[in-house]
Amino acid sequence: MKIVLDRPRCEGHGLCEEAAPDLMHLDNDGELIIDREEIGDAETAAAHAAVRMCPVAALRLA
């Protein structure tokens, strides 16, 4: 499974980072950086939570 970011949609709210800090973070300019696109079984719950938390639906799992 992998995390896909629709960068133009992302507004940098940071809720996804709170839900999955090991998978993504906001840089100093407020841009979301996906640290690990490919996720393992251990991170699946956090990845799903990050996708659900995004208020502009900029994340999805593929």
N, C-alpha and C positions, 0 to 999 in steps of 0.2 A: 504494500500500500504506500502511496506517496501523497504529500501535501502539495496542493496546487494553489498558487496565489494569483488572483486577478489584480495585478499591481495598480492599474488605473482606478479601480474601485476602492482600494484601501485608503482609509482616511486617518490611519494611525491612532486609533482609540486605545490600543494596547490591551484590550480585554483578552485577546487570544494569547498574548504573552503571559498574562496572569494565569491562564488555564494550562498553558504548556511551556513553561520557561526553559525546559531542556530542548525544545524543538525550534523555538523562534524567539526573536527579541527585536525591539525597536532601537534603531541606531540614534545617534545624537541629533539627527535631522528629523526624527519621527518616522523614518521609513522602516517598514517591516522587513526583517531579514530572516529567511528560513534557514536555520542552522543545519537541519537534516531533513532533506526532502523525503528520503526513503525512511519509513518507520517500521520498527519491529513490533512484535506482539505486546511487549511491555509498555510501549508508548501509545497503543491504539486508543485507550480510553481518554488520555490527555488530548490526542489529536482530534477526536470526535468532540470533546468539550470545547476546544479552540474554535472549531468550525461553527458549533452552535452559538458560541458567545459573540461572534462577529456581527455587529449591528448592520453592516452593509453587505453581508454575504460575499466577502472578498476571498474566502477560503473554501476549498472543497477537497474531498479525498477521492483519489482515483485508484 
